[in-house]
Amino acid sequence: MPAKLFPFKLHFEIIFLENYACLKPSERKAIDKAARLLSANPRHPSLNVHKAKNVKGKYAEGENDVFIAYASKI
């Protein structure tokens, strides 16, 4: 049996935090749930994570790959 993985630590940029503060409580709740799922299991099926096409990351980690996950489908 594999060892249990520790949750990933998420870091949010200032622009995200500023926009998050402007959201309705129901929207913040959906994002909070998605962030918890992402931290615990980035491959959780309800996140619908997939690699972005024609987008390069701005950080050295992840080999410039960018992945998209959804808090809700509206």
Buried (B, 14 or more C-beta within 10 A) or exposed (E): EEEEEEEEEEEEEEEEEEEBEEEEEEBBEBBEBBBEBBEEBEEBEBBEBEEEEEEEEEEEEEEEEBBEBEBEEE
